[in-house]
Amino acid sequence: MRINEISFTDAVPVDGYGPGFFRVGGEVHAGPMLMAGAGAQDWDGLEDSATLLALAGQVDVLFVGTGSEIFHLPADLRSALEAAGLGVEVMNSPSACRTYNVLLSEGRRVALAVLPV
């Protein structure tokens, strides 16, 4: 088996997660988190649509992690994100973190909005 080192350039991947937190760049972020570009920031959850809409034009796909279980986004939120030109993929938070990291390592324009498990 051949193992290659992954380079994330200036972007930062999710290092880990646990009950109520995410670890990014060695720092722990408690509660919901948004990752885009070179860093992580606190996010106010699904009610904070303005922060997500601000990503339009900066990223092509937004991964939304819904905690330990998958559930549908509110229809008005999904419609607003898609109307702004954002591709939206909803999955549980562990899957969203892994998928975000893989596409980030490929140099894709992606963002991650996750609720803790």
Summary of the structure (lengths in Angstrom):
residues: 117
radius of gyration: 13.6
end to end distance: 32.8
largest distance: 46.4
contacts: 329
relative contact order: 0.25
helix: 23%
strand: 34%
